[in-house]
Amino acid sequence: MWTKRILIFLPLLVTLLLLQSFFWVPTYDRQGAGNPDRLRQFIETSIGDAQILNPILSADTASSRINELVFDGLIDYDDQLNLRGRLATDWILFEDAYLQTLPDFRAGGRVLKTPDDWIRYIRERLSNQKEWWSNVQSITVQPAEQIDAAVKLPERDADGKPVLQNGFPKQIDVAYRLQRPARLHFKLKNVDQHFFDPLEKLFGDALFAHFPHARFIRADDPAEKERLAEQYADILPVVEHNPVIRFDLRKGVRFHDGHEFDSGDVLFTYQSIMNPLNASPRTSDYEPVKRAEVLGPHQIQFVYKRLFSPAITSWMMGILPEHLLNQKTLRQEAAAAGKPVKPGKEVSMRDSDFNRHPIGTGPFVFQKWEGDVEIRLTRNEQYWEGPPEYHEFIMRIIPDMITQEMEFYAGAADNYGVQPHQVARLKDDPNFHSISTVGNNYSYIGYNLRKPLFADPRVRTALGMAIDVDKIIKHVMYNQAERVTGPFSKSTQWYDESVEPIPHDPEGALKILNDLGWKKNADGWLEKDGKVFEFNLITNHGNPIRKNIMTIVQNNWRKLGIKCNTQLFEWAVFLKDFVNAQKFDALILGWAMGFDPDLFQLWHSSQAHPKQLNFVGYKNPEADRLIVAIRREYDQDVQQRMTHQLHRLIAADQPYTFLFAGKSTLLLDKKIVIVEDKPDGSEEYKKIYPVKGGNIFYRFNDWRKLPTAPQFAR
């Protein structure tokens, strides 16, 4: 009897409970009701966990996201991609340039016996070049000196063959003595890669091309004289560019443990990056530094051994606290963990517990890291720029994209990276704020230019003309992409907007190929000299966008009579056996670009060896010249003119078929706004927007989550 009654009334009871819950369970729009702390939290999801919370060691996206909240760099980009101060309040760039003199050198019909003779001669002959001369702040003499040093050279056996060690040539120190004559030191107001051009014209080949190095350099071992001669130009350079960056540091900034930040922390961060024991992936950015000089507790300068304009952006690196990571502290930490270190042996920073409990100067303070679950930060109440609006930042690790989406809809996360096919459905949802911006990326088809089939740029142009890129953007990217025509990020001034995309013109493409001797055979395939126009197109497995692109371009080329075979490989195999080994015909890939115009690693001909990034083997002397000139140029207006030249040159050569830059689309809870203080003390709420370059989180410290969504004027 009771069983029967329970079965009758239980469904009714459940219905009543669900009905009344409608009135007390908060909806998505009222998720702060009953839990006001939720409004003070920003919850972000990540597909993978962080690896190491140390800015000089991390290389993954999740770690970088946390590091940028916990640590500050000396500078970063503002909303217009101009540099702005962070831990540095100001900085200047200037140059120390050196010209090597020769005793009793003959120039212009006179003998220059002393360095002062050289200075007088230069003043007489070049003071009328007002623009050049106005950049010279002073000329002084660096006295002659004797230097005993050594260079590393491959060791040779008795037959003159390289001695191998672990499969690589063994390096030995070859000692020498340098009797360097006096040098002229030019202190320049601005860095100028062309500064020595007038001096080269003035003194000619006798100084610049035929400098008598052997008079001043002597090998300790006479048997090494011939090999040492190959290093003469580096041991005793005729000219030397030494750009200098001097930073004035912000006073009164403290690390999260209360210790005051100063120039010693900046020096320590640089030294830690360059310490091989730490195996920092950032080393190449700082290798051009010749020396670091602390000028005071809040001033430091870095002298570079060559022209290297990307140097300035390397100081966006988060600064480490020296007092927590110096060798004394690391040794104490190792001893406390029962791992005492032998006297004189250094401890790697990678072994420190700091990497799971970081302490920086940034707007958020590390609280907790639960592996593969979440990372929690709280706001820095003493932050030098003022505490953030959010009291807590939480990164939840959710590997599954569908679960991320469901958590966002449920209000358990505050943002969601929308997939292209979802944009149209979600952009008008009243609960969400949809933000779309062109990302710093582009997708492309790259051709192995070492293959005779792709050697002619006209062939590559024809292949590009056959592809309907607009169709790819519409049907594969759901219109969440924009055409690109060259190698720079489309959101930067380096990209040349005047370059027109290659048109979709199959008939024109076929005419080009016909004119080059490619004619259709009886089977409908293009053929030349008995060989069918056939190649393999590959990409990595697990990327549906690239897979769909592959299908479309294969079909486009087939219509022309081009036989394209396609294949997918697992990422590790794809990279190791094909890309790095350069054993491919054509491939589909993409680049994530930065904001710096330096393309040396991607496009310079010296970077076309196995395991390097110019894996398509692009080689163009004019492109090489421009690439080197761009990374040596410190004037952004001049850089921009050169990047546009390089853009047009590469677009004409078509080593890639440039496809599109994908848009980054983010959904945010509509209750999240930017808070601005008005002069009268009241607050104004503004919509979140991406700044130039696509950064949506530029003003993250000013974000606040309101109890209800505000109404903005349309």
C-alpha positions as CSV (number, residue, x, y, z in Angstrom):
1,M,0.0,0.0,0.0
2,W,2.8,2.4,1.0
3,T,4.7,1.5,-2.1
4,K,1.8,2.4,-4.2
5,R,1.3,5.8,-2.5
6,I,5.0,6.6,-2.9
7,L,4.9,5.8,-6.6
8,I,1.9,8.1,-7.0
9,F,3.1,11.1,-5.0
10,L,6.9,11.0,-5.8
11,P,6.6,12.4,-9.3
12,L,4.3,15.2,-8.0
13,L,6.8,16.1,-5.3
14,V,9.6,16.3,-7.7
15,T,7.5,18.5,-10.0
16,L,6.8,20.9,-7.1
17,L,10.4,21.1,-6.2
18,L,11.5,21.9,-9.7
19,L,8.7,24.5,-10.0
20,Q,9.7,26.3,-6.8
21,S,13.4,26.1,-7.7
22,F,12.6,28.4,-10.6
23,F,12.1,31.2,-8.0
24,W,15.2,30.7,-5.9
25,V,17.9,29.2,-8.1
26,P,19.9,32.1,-9.8
27,T,19.7,32.2,-13.6
28,Y,22.7,32.8,-15.7
29,D,21.9,36.5,-15.7
30,R,21.7,36.5,-11.9
31,Q,24.5,34.1,-11.1
32,G,25.8,36.5,-8.4
33,A,22.6,36.3,-6.4
34,G,23.3,34.6,-3.1
35,N,27.1,34.5,-3.9
36,P,28.4,38.0,-4.3
37,D,32.0,36.7,-4.3
38,R,31.4,35.2,-7.7
39,L,31.2,38.7,-9.1
40,R,34.7,39.4,-7.9
41,Q,36.2,36.3,-9.6
42,F,37.3,35.9,-13.2
43,I,37.3,32.3,-14.1
44,E,39.1,31.3,-17.3
45,T,39.4,27.9,-18.9
46,S,42.5,26.3,-20.4
47,I,42.8,23.2,-22.6
48,G,46.1,22.3,-20.8
49,D,47.8,22.8,-17.5
50,A,50.7,25.1,-17.0
51,Q,54.1,23.6,-17.0
52,I,56.4,26.0,-15.1
53,L,55.5,29.3,-13.6
54,N,58.8,31.1,-14.3
55,P,58.8,33.6,-17.2
56,I,62.4,32.8,-18.3
57,L,61.7,29.1,-18.4
58,S,58.2,28.7,-19.6
59,A,57.2,28.0,-23.2
60,D,53.6,26.9,-23.1
61,T,50.4,29.1,-23.4
62,A,48.9,28.3,-20.0
63,S,52.2,29.1,-18.1
64,S,52.6,32.4,-20.1
65,R,49.0,33.5,-19.2
66,I,49.7,33.1,-15.5
67,N,53.2,34.6,-15.7
68,E,51.9,37.8,-17.4
69,L,49.6,38.3,-14.4
70,V,52.2,37.5,-11.7
71,F,55.2,39.2,-13.2
72,D,55.9,42.6,-14.8
73,G,58.5,43.4,-17.5
74,L,60.3,46.6,-18.0
75,I,58.1,47.6,-20.9
76,D,55.2,46.3,-23.0
77,Y,53.0,47.5,-25.8
78,D,50.2,50.0,-25.4
79,D,46.9,49.9,-27.2
80,Q,48.5,51.3,-30.4
81,L,51.4,48.9,-30.3
82,N,53.8,51.6,-29.2
83,L,56.1,50.8,-26.3
84,R,55.1,51.9,-22.8
85,G,56.9,51.8,-19.5
86,R,56.1,49.2,-16.8
87,L,58.9,48.5,-14.3
88,A,60.9,51.0,-16.4
89,T,59.6,54.6,-16.3
90,D,61.8,55.7,-19.2
91,W,64.5,54.5,-21.5
92,I,66.9,55.8,-24.2
93,L,68.6,54.2,-27.1
94,F,72.0,55.5,-28.3
95,E,75.1,54.0,-29.8
96,D,78.8,53.7,-29.0
97,A,80.5,53.3,-32.4
98,Y,84.2,52.4,-32.8
99,L,86.6,53.0,-35.7
100,Q,90.0,51.2,-35.7
101,T,92.9,53.5,-36.5
102,L,96.2,52.6,-38.1
103,P,99.5,54.3,-37.1
104,D,100.9,56.4,-40.0
105,F,97.9,55.8,-42.2
106,R,98.0,57.8,-45.4
107,A,94.7,59.6,-46.4
108,G,94.0,62.6,-48.6
109,G,97.6,63.2,-49.3
110,R,98.7,63.4,-45.6
111,V,99.9,60.9,-43.0
112,L,97.7,60.5,-39.9
113,K,100.3,59.7,-37.3
114,T,98.1,60.0,-34.1
115,P,94.5,59.4,-33.2
116,D,94.1,63.2,-32.9
117,D,95.2,63.5,-36.5
118,W,92.3,61.1,-37.5
119,I,89.8,63.2,-35.5
120,R,90.9,66.4,-37.2
121,Y,90.8,64.9,-40.6
122,I,87.3,63.5,-40.1
123,R,86.1,66.9,-38.8
124,E,87.6,68.7,-41.9
125,R,86.1,66.3,-44.4
126,L,82.7,65.4,-42.9
127,S,81.5,68.4,-40.9
128,N,79.6,69.6,-44.0
129,Q,77.4,66.5,-43.9
130,K,75.1,68.1,-41.4
131,E,72.6,65.2,-40.8
132,W,75.4,62.7,-40.3
133,W,77.5,65.1,-38.1
134,S,74.5,66.2,-36.0
135,N,74.2,62.6,-34.7
136,V,77.7,62.7,-33.3
137,Q,77.6,63.7,-29.7
138,S,81.4,63.3,-29.1
139,I,84.6,61.7,-30.5
140,T,87.1,60.4,-28.0
141,V,90.2,58.2,-28.2
142,Q,90.3,54.7,-26.7
143,P,94.0,54.1,-26.1
144,A,96.0,51.2,-27.5
145,E,96.0,48.1,-25.4
146,Q,97.4,44.6,-25.2
147,I,94.8,41.8,-25.0
148,D,95.5,38.1,-24.2
149,A,92.5,36.0,-25.1
150,A,91.4,32.9,-27.0
151,V,88.9,31.8,-29.6
152,K,87.2,28.4,-29.8
153,L,88.1,26.4,-33.0
154,P,87.5,22.8,-34.0
155,E,90.3,20.5,-32.8
156,R,92.2,18.7,-35.6
157,D,94.0,15.4,-35.6
158,A,97.4,14.7,-37.1
159,D,95.8,14.4,-40.6
160,G,94.0,17.7,-40.2
161,K,90.6,16.1,-39.8
162,P,88.2,17.4,-37.1
163,V,88.2,15.4,-33.9
164,L,84.7,14.3,-32.9
165,Q,83.2,14.3,-29.4
166,N,79.7,12.7,-29.0
167,G,79.3,13.0,-32.7
168,F,80.1,16.7,-32.9
169,P,83.4,18.5,-33.7
170,K,85.4,19.0,-30.4
171,Q,86.2,22.6,-29.7
172,I,89.5,23.8,-28.2
173,D,90.7,27.2,-27.1
174,V,93.3,28.8,-29.4
175,A,95.1,31.5,-27.5
176,Y,96.4,34.7,-29.0
177,R,97.9,38.1,-28.2
178,L,96.3,41.2,-29.7
179,Q,98.3,44.5,-29.8
180,R,95.4,46.7,-30.6
181,P,96.1,50.3,-31.8
182,A,94.1,53.2,-30.6
183,R,90.4,53.3,-31.6
184,L,88.1,56.3,-32.1
185,H,85.0,56.2,-30.0
186,F,82.0,58.0,-31.5
187,K,79.1,58.5,-29.0
188,L,76.0,58.8,-31.2
189,K,72.7,60.3,-30.2
190,N,70.8,57.7,-32.2
191,V,71.6,54.2,-33.5
192,D,72.5,54.4,-37.2
193,Q,73.3,51.3,-39.2
194,H,74.7,53.5,-42.0
195,F,77.0,55.6,-39.7
196,F,80.2,54.2,-41.1
197,D,79.3,54.6,-44.8
198,P,80.8,58.1,-45.1
199,L,83.9,57.0,-43.2
200,E,84.3,54.0,-45.6
201,K,84.2,56.4,-48.5
202,L,86.7,58.6,-46.8
203,F,89.3,56.0,-45.9
204,G,88.7,53.5,-48.7
205,D,89.7,49.9,-49.1
206,A,93.1,50.4,-47.6
207,L,91.4,50.5,-44.2
208,F,88.2,48.7,-44.6
209,A,89.0,45.9,-47.1
210,H,92.7,45.4,-46.6
211,F,93.3,46.1,-42.9
212,P,96.7,44.4,-41.9
213,H,95.4,42.3,-39.1
214,A,98.4,40.0,-39.1
215,R,100.6,43.0,-37.8
216,F,98.6,43.1,-34.6
217,I,97.5,39.5,-33.8
218,R,99.9,36.6,-32.9
219,A,98.9,33.1,-32.1
220,D,100.5,31.6,-29.0
221,D,101.0,28.4,-31.0
222,P,102.5,29.3,-34.4
223,A,101.0,26.1,-35.9
224,E,97.5,27.7,-35.3
225,K,98.4,31.0,-37.2
226,E,96.7,30.0,-40.4
227,R,93.5,28.9,-38.7
228,L,93.5,31.9,-36.4
229,A,93.7,34.2,-39.5
230,E,90.1,33.1,-40.4
231,Q,89.0,34.9,-37.1
232,Y,91.0,38.1,-37.6
233,A,88.0,40.2,-38.6
234,D,86.1,39.2,-35.3
235,I,89.2,39.6,-33.1
236,L,90.1,43.0,-34.4
237,P,87.1,44.6,-36.2
238,V,87.7,47.7,-38.2
239,V,84.3,49.1,-37.2
240,E,82.0,48.2,-34.3
241,H,78.4,49.1,-33.6
242,N,77.5,48.9,-29.9
243,P,73.9,50.0,-29.5
244,V,73.0,50.8,-25.8
245,I,69.6,50.7,-24.1
246,R,69.5,52.5,-20.8
247,F,66.5,52.0,-18.5
248,D,65.3,54.2,-15.6
249,L,63.5,51.9,-13.2
250,R,60.3,52.6,-11.3
251,K,60.9,53.4,-7.6
252,G,58.9,52.0,-4.7
253,V,57.8,48.8,-6.5
254,R,57.8,45.7,-4.3
255,F,57.6,42.0,-5.0
256,H,54.7,40.1,-3.5
257,D,56.8,39.2,-0.4
258,G,57.5,42.9,0.3
259,H,61.1,42.9,-1.0
260,E,61.8,46.1,-3.0
261,F,62.5,45.8,-6.7
262,D,65.7,47.4,-8.1
263,S,68.3,47.1,-10.9
264,G,69.9,44.1,-9.3
265,D,66.8,42.1,-10.1
266,V,67.0,43.1,-13.7
267,L,70.6,42.2,-13.9
268,F,69.9,38.9,-12.2
269,T,67.1,38.1,-14.7
270,Y,69.4,38.6,-17.6
271,Q,72.2,36.6,-16.1
272,S,69.8,33.7,-15.3
273,I,68.6,33.6,-18.9
274,M,72.2,33.4,-20.1
275,N,73.2,30.8,-17.6
276,P,73.4,27.5,-19.6
277,L,72.5,25.6,-16.4
278,N,68.9,27.0,-16.5
279,A,68.4,26.1,-20.2
280,S,66.2,29.1,-20.9
281,P,64.3,29.0,-24.2
282,R,64.8,32.8,-24.3
283,T,68.6,32.8,-24.7
284,S,68.7,33.8,-28.3
285,D,66.9,37.1,-27.6
286,Y,69.7,38.1,-25.2
287,E,72.8,36.6,-26.9
288,P,73.6,39.9,-28.7
289,V,74.1,41.6,-25.3
290,K,77.8,42.4,-24.9
291,R,77.6,43.5,-21.2
292,A,75.2,44.7,-18.6
293,E,76.0,47.7,-16.5
294,V,74.2,48.7,-13.2
295,L,74.4,52.5,-13.0
296,G,72.5,52.8,-9.7
297,P,69.7,51.1,-7.8
298,H,67.2,52.3,-10.3
299,Q,69.2,52.6,-13.5
300,I,70.7,49.9,-15.7
301,Q,72.0,49.7,-19.3
302,F,72.7,47.0,-21.7
303,V,75.4,47.3,-24.3
304,Y,75.0,45.2,-27.5
305,K,77.8,43.7,-29.5
306,R,76.0,44.4,-32.8
307,L,73.0,46.1,-34.3
308,F,69.9,44.2,-33.3
309,S,66.7,46.2,-33.2
310,P,64.4,43.4,-31.8
311,A,66.5,43.8,-28.6
312,I,64.1,46.4,-27.1
313,T,61.1,44.1,-27.1
314,S,63.0,41.4,-25.2
315,W,62.7,43.5,-22.1
316,M,59.0,42.7,-21.9
317,M,60.3,39.6,-20.1
318,G,58.9,39.2,-16.5
319,I,61.6,40.2,-14.0
320,L,62.6,37.7,-11.3
321,P,63.4,38.4,-7.6
322,E,67.1,37.9,-7.1
323,H,66.8,37.4,-3.3
324,L,64.6,34.3,-3.9
325,L,66.6,32.6,-6.7
326,N,70.2,33.5,-6.2
327,Q,72.7,30.6,-5.7
328,K,72.8,31.0,-1.9
329,T,69.0,30.7,-1.7
330,L,68.9,27.8,-4.1
331,R,71.6,25.9,-2.2
332,Q,69.7,26.4,1.0
333,E,66.5,25.2,-0.6
334,A,68.3,22.1,-1.9
335,A,69.8,21.4,1.5
336,A,66.4,21.7,3.2
337,A,65.0,19.2,0.7
338,G,67.7,16.7,1.6
339,K,69.7,17.4,-1.6
340,P,72.9,19.1,-0.5
341,V,75.0,20.5,-3.2
342,K,78.8,20.0,-3.4
343,P,80.9,23.2,-2.8
344,G,81.5,25.2,-6.0
345,K,78.7,23.5,-7.9
346,E,75.8,25.6,-9.1
347,V,72.1,24.8,-8.7
348,S,69.7,25.1,-11.6
349,M,66.8,27.4,-11.2
350,R,64.7,24.6,-12.8
351,D,65.0,22.6,-9.6
352,S,63.5,25.4,-7.4
353,D,60.1,25.2,-5.7
354,F,59.7,28.8,-6.9
355,N,58.5,27.5,-10.3
356,R,55.3,26.2,-8.6
357,H,55.0,29.1,-6.1
358,P,56.0,32.2,-8.1
359,I,56.5,35.6,-6.6
360,G,56.7,38.7,-8.9
361,T,55.6,42.3,-8.9
362,G,52.5,41.9,-11.1
363,P,48.9,42.7,-10.5
364,F,48.0,39.3,-9.1
365,V,49.6,37.2,-6.4
366,F,49.9,33.4,-6.7
367,Q,47.8,31.4,-4.2
368,K,47.4,27.8,-5.2
369,W,48.1,25.3,-8.0
370,E,46.3,22.0,-8.1
371,G,47.7,20.1,-11.0
372,D,45.4,19.5,-13.9
373,V,42.6,21.1,-11.9
374,E,43.1,24.8,-11.4
375,I,45.5,27.7,-10.6
376,R,44.3,30.5,-8.3
377,L,45.6,34.0,-8.0
378,T,44.4,36.9,-5.8
379,R,44.8,40.6,-6.6
380,N,47.9,42.5,-5.5
381,E,46.5,45.1,-3.1
382,Q,49.8,47.0,-3.2
383,Y,50.2,46.9,-7.0
384,W,52.1,50.0,-8.2
385,E,49.4,50.9,-10.7
386,G,46.6,50.3,-8.3
387,P,44.9,46.9,-7.5
388,P,42.8,45.2,-10.2
389,E,39.0,45.3,-10.1
390,Y,38.9,41.5,-9.8
391,H,39.8,40.1,-6.4
392,E,40.6,36.6,-7.8
393,F,41.7,35.1,-11.0
394,I,41.1,31.3,-11.5
395,M,42.3,29.2,-14.4
396,R,40.4,25.9,-14.6
397,I,42.0,23.1,-16.6
398,I,39.4,21.6,-18.9
399,P,40.9,19.6,-21.8
400,D,37.6,19.0,-23.6
401,M,36.3,21.9,-25.7
402,I,32.6,20.8,-25.3
403,T,33.0,20.7,-21.5
404,Q,34.5,24.2,-21.7
405,E,31.5,25.4,-23.6
406,M,29.0,23.9,-21.2
407,E,30.8,25.4,-18.2
408,F,30.6,28.8,-19.8
409,Y,26.9,28.5,-20.5
410,A,26.4,27.4,-16.9
411,G,28.2,30.5,-15.6
412,A,31.2,28.4,-14.2
413,A,33.5,30.2,-16.6
414,D,33.6,33.8,-17.8
415,N,34.9,33.4,-21.3
416,Y,34.9,30.9,-24.1
417,G,36.9,30.8,-27.3
418,V,34.3,30.3,-29.9
419,Q,34.9,28.0,-32.8
420,P,34.4,29.5,-36.3
421,H,31.2,27.5,-37.0
422,Q,29.6,28.7,-33.7
423,V,30.1,32.4,-34.3
424,A,26.9,33.1,-36.3
425,R,24.8,31.2,-33.8
426,L,26.2,32.8,-30.7
427,K,27.1,36.4,-31.7
428,D,23.5,37.8,-31.0
429,D,22.9,35.8,-27.8
430,P,21.7,38.5,-25.3
431,N,23.7,36.9,-22.4
432,F,27.1,37.2,-24.1
433,H,29.4,39.8,-25.5
434,S,31.0,38.5,-28.7
435,I,34.4,39.9,-29.6
436,S,36.1,39.1,-32.9
437,T,39.5,40.3,-34.1
438,V,42.1,39.3,-36.6
439,G,44.7,37.3,-34.9
440,N,48.5,37.4,-35.3
441,N,48.6,34.3,-37.4
442,Y,48.3,33.2,-41.0
443,S,47.8,29.9,-42.8
444,Y,49.6,29.0,-46.0
445,I,50.6,26.3,-48.4
446,G,54.4,26.1,-48.5
447,Y,56.3,24.7,-51.5
448,N,59.7,22.9,-51.3
449,L,61.7,25.2,-53.6
450,R,64.5,22.7,-53.8
451,K,62.2,20.6,-56.0
452,P,62.5,21.4,-59.7
453,L,58.7,21.3,-60.0
454,F,58.4,24.4,-57.8
455,A,61.6,26.2,-58.8
456,D,59.9,28.7,-61.1
457,P,57.9,31.5,-59.3
458,R,55.5,31.5,-62.3
459,V,54.5,27.9,-61.4
460,R,53.9,28.8,-57.8
461,T,51.8,31.8,-58.9
462,A,49.7,29.6,-61.1
463,L,49.1,27.2,-58.3
464,G,47.9,30.1,-56.1
465,M,45.6,31.4,-58.9
466,A,43.9,28.0,-59.1
467,I,42.8,28.1,-55.4
468,D,39.5,29.7,-54.4
469,V,40.6,31.2,-51.1
470,D,37.4,33.1,-50.7
471,K,35.6,29.8,-50.8
472,I,37.9,28.4,-48.1
473,I,37.2,31.5,-45.9
474,K,33.4,31.1,-46.4
475,H,32.9,27.4,-46.0
476,V,35.9,26.3,-43.9
477,M,36.3,29.4,-41.7
478,Y,32.7,30.5,-41.7
479,N,33.9,33.9,-42.7
480,Q,36.0,34.2,-39.5
481,A,39.2,35.0,-41.4
482,E,40.7,37.6,-43.8
483,R,42.8,37.2,-46.9
484,V,46.6,37.8,-46.4
485,T,49.2,38.4,-49.1
486,G,52.5,38.3,-47.3
487,P,54.6,37.3,-44.4
488,F,53.8,39.9,-41.7
489,S,51.0,40.0,-39.1
490,K,48.1,41.8,-40.7
491,S,47.4,43.7,-37.5
492,T,50.8,45.5,-37.6
493,Q,52.2,48.4,-39.6
494,W,54.7,46.1,-41.2
495,Y,52.0,44.5,-43.3
496,D,51.6,46.2,-46.7
497,E,47.8,46.6,-47.3
498,S,48.4,47.8,-50.9
499,V,49.5,44.3,-52.0
500,E,46.5,42.7,-53.8
501,P,45.7,39.1,-53.3
502,I,46.4,36.7,-56.1
503,P,43.0,36.4,-58.0
504,H,41.1,33.2,-58.3
505,D,41.7,32.7,-62.0
506,P,41.9,29.0,-63.1
507,E,42.0,29.9,-66.8
508,G,44.8,32.4,-66.2
509,A,46.7,29.8,-64.2
510,L,46.3,27.2,-66.9
511,K,47.6,29.6,-69.5
512,I,50.7,30.3,-67.4
513,L,51.4,26.5,-67.2
514,N,50.7,26.0,-70.9
515,D,53.1,28.7,-71.8
516,L,55.7,27.0,-69.6
517,G,55.2,23.8,-71.6
518,W,52.7,21.9,-69.5
519,K,50.1,20.4,-71.8
520,K,47.2,18.0,-71.0
521,N,47.8,14.4,-72.0
522,A,45.2,11.8,-73.0
523,D,44.3,11.2,-69.4
524,G,43.7,14.8,-68.7
525,W,46.8,15.4,-66.6
526,L,49.3,18.2,-67.3
527,E,52.5,16.8,-68.7
528,K,55.9,18.1,-69.7
529,D,58.9,16.3,-71.1
530,G,57.1,13.0,-70.4
531,K,56.5,13.8,-66.7
532,V,53.1,14.4,-65.2
533,F,52.6,17.5,-63.0
534,E,52.3,15.4,-59.8
535,F,53.2,16.1,-56.2
536,N,52.3,15.2,-52.6
537,L,50.5,17.7,-50.3
538,I,50.8,16.9,-46.6
539,T,49.7,18.4,-43.3
540,N,49.3,17.3,-39.7
541,H,46.5,15.0,-38.4
542,G,44.0,16.4,-35.8
543,N,43.5,19.8,-37.5
544,P,40.1,19.8,-39.3
545,I,40.7,23.2,-40.8
546,R,43.9,22.1,-42.6
547,K,42.3,18.9,-43.6
548,N,39.4,20.7,-45.2
549,I,41.8,23.1,-47.0
550,M,43.7,20.1,-48.3
551,T,40.5,18.7,-49.9
552,I,39.5,22.0,-51.5
553,V,42.9,22.8,-53.0
554,Q,43.4,19.2,-54.2
555,N,40.1,19.6,-56.1
556,N,41.0,23.0,-57.4
557,W,44.3,21.7,-58.8
558,R,42.7,18.6,-60.3
559,K,40.5,20.8,-62.4
560,L,43.6,22.2,-64.0
561,G,45.1,18.7,-64.6
562,I,47.4,18.7,-61.7
563,K,47.7,15.4,-59.8
564,C,47.9,16.2,-56.1
565,N,48.2,13.3,-53.7
566,T,47.3,14.1,-50.0
567,Q,48.3,12.6,-46.7
568,L,47.9,13.4,-43.0
569,F,50.5,12.6,-40.4
570,E,50.7,12.7,-36.6
571,W,52.2,16.0,-35.5
572,A,55.5,14.5,-34.1
573,V,56.0,12.4,-37.3
574,F,55.0,15.3,-39.5
575,L,57.5,17.6,-37.9
576,K,60.4,15.2,-37.5
577,D,60.3,13.1,-40.7
578,F,59.0,15.7,-43.1
579,V,59.3,19.4,-42.1
580,N,62.6,19.3,-40.1
581,A,64.1,16.8,-42.6
582,Q,62.8,18.9,-45.5
583,K,61.4,15.8,-47.2
584,F,58.2,17.1,-48.6
585,D,56.8,18.5,-51.8
586,A,54.2,20.9,-50.4
587,L,52.5,21.3,-47.0
588,I,49.8,23.2,-45.2
589,L,50.8,25.0,-42.1
590,G,50.5,28.3,-40.2
591,W,52.6,30.8,-38.3
592,A,51.7,32.6,-35.1
593,M,53.4,36.0,-35.5
594,G,54.7,38.5,-33.1
595,F,54.6,42.3,-33.4
596,D,58.3,42.7,-34.3
597,P,59.2,42.9,-38.0
598,D,62.3,40.6,-37.7
599,L,61.7,37.7,-40.1
600,F,65.3,36.4,-40.1
601,Q,64.6,32.9,-38.9
602,L,61.6,32.3,-41.2
603,W,62.9,33.8,-44.5
604,H,66.7,34.4,-44.5
605,S,68.6,32.0,-46.8
606,S,71.0,31.1,-44.0
607,Q,68.1,29.5,-42.1
608,A,67.2,27.0,-44.8
609,H,69.1,24.0,-43.3
610,P,67.4,21.0,-41.8
611,K,65.6,21.7,-38.5
612,Q,65.5,25.4,-39.3
613,L,62.4,27.5,-40.0
614,N,63.0,28.4,-43.6
615,F,62.2,24.8,-44.4
616,V,60.8,25.7,-47.9
617,G,64.3,26.8,-48.9
618,Y,63.5,30.4,-49.9
619,K,66.6,32.2,-51.2
620,N,66.6,35.7,-52.6
621,P,69.6,38.0,-52.2
622,E,67.5,41.1,-52.1
623,A,65.2,39.6,-49.5
624,D,68.3,38.7,-47.4
625,R,69.5,42.2,-47.7
626,L,66.2,43.7,-46.5
627,I,65.8,41.1,-43.7
628,V,69.2,42.0,-42.3
629,A,68.7,45.8,-42.8
630,I,65.3,45.5,-41.0
631,R,66.8,43.8,-37.9
632,R,69.5,46.5,-37.8
633,E,67.2,49.5,-38.2
634,Y,66.0,51.3,-35.1
635,D,63.8,53.9,-36.8
636,Q,60.3,52.5,-37.2
637,D,59.4,54.7,-40.1
638,V,62.4,53.4,-42.0
639,Q,61.7,49.9,-40.9
640,Q,58.1,50.1,-42.2
641,R,59.3,51.2,-45.7
642,M,61.6,48.2,-45.8
643,T,59.0,45.7,-44.5
644,H,56.7,46.8,-47.3
645,Q,59.4,46.3,-49.8
646,L,60.1,42.8,-48.4
647,H,56.3,42.1,-48.3
648,R,56.0,42.9,-52.0
649,L,59.1,40.9,-52.9
650,I,58.0,37.7,-51.2
651,A,54.4,38.2,-52.5
652,A,55.9,38.3,-56.0
653,D,58.1,35.2,-55.5
654,Q,55.2,33.2,-53.9
655,P,57.3,30.7,-51.9
656,Y,54.0,30.3,-50.1
657,T,50.5,30.5,-51.3
658,F,49.3,32.9,-48.5
659,L,45.8,32.0,-47.5
660,F,44.2,33.8,-44.6
661,A,44.6,35.2,-41.1
662,G,42.0,33.5,-38.8
663,K,40.0,35.7,-36.5
664,S,40.1,35.2,-32.7
665,T,36.6,35.2,-31.4
666,L,35.8,35.3,-27.7
667,L,32.5,35.1,-25.8
668,L,32.4,37.0,-22.5
669,D,29.7,37.2,-19.9
670,K,27.8,40.4,-20.9
671,K,28.0,41.6,-17.3
672,I,31.8,42.1,-17.6
673,V,32.7,45.7,-18.4
674,I,35.6,48.1,-18.3
675,V,35.4,50.5,-15.4
676,E,36.6,54.1,-15.8
677,D,36.8,56.8,-13.1
678,K,35.3,60.1,-14.2
679,P,36.6,63.5,-13.0
680,D,33.6,64.0,-10.8
681,G,34.4,60.8,-8.9
682,S,31.6,58.7,-10.5
683,E,32.2,55.6,-12.6
684,E,31.5,54.9,-16.3
685,Y,31.1,51.4,-17.7
686,K,32.4,50.7,-21.2
687,K,32.3,47.6,-23.5
688,I,35.3,45.5,-23.7
689,Y,37.1,45.8,-27.0
690,P,40.3,44.5,-28.6
691,V,43.1,47.0,-29.1
692,K,45.4,47.2,-32.1
693,G,47.1,43.9,-32.5
694,G,44.0,42.0,-31.2
695,N,44.7,42.0,-27.5
696,I,41.3,41.6,-25.8
697,F,42.8,41.6,-22.3
698,Y,44.8,44.8,-22.6
699,R,42.7,46.5,-19.9
700,F,42.0,43.4,-17.8
701,N,42.9,45.1,-14.5
702,D,40.0,47.5,-15.2
703,W,37.4,44.7,-15.8
704,R,34.6,44.2,-13.4
705,K,31.6,41.9,-13.3
706,L,28.3,43.6,-12.5
707,P,25.2,42.0,-10.9
708,T,23.3,42.6,-14.1
709,A,24.3,43.5,-17.7
710,P,24.4,47.2,-18.4
711,Q,22.7,48.8,-21.4
712,F,25.2,50.4,-23.9
713,A,24.2,52.8,-26.6
714,R,24.3,51.2,-30.0
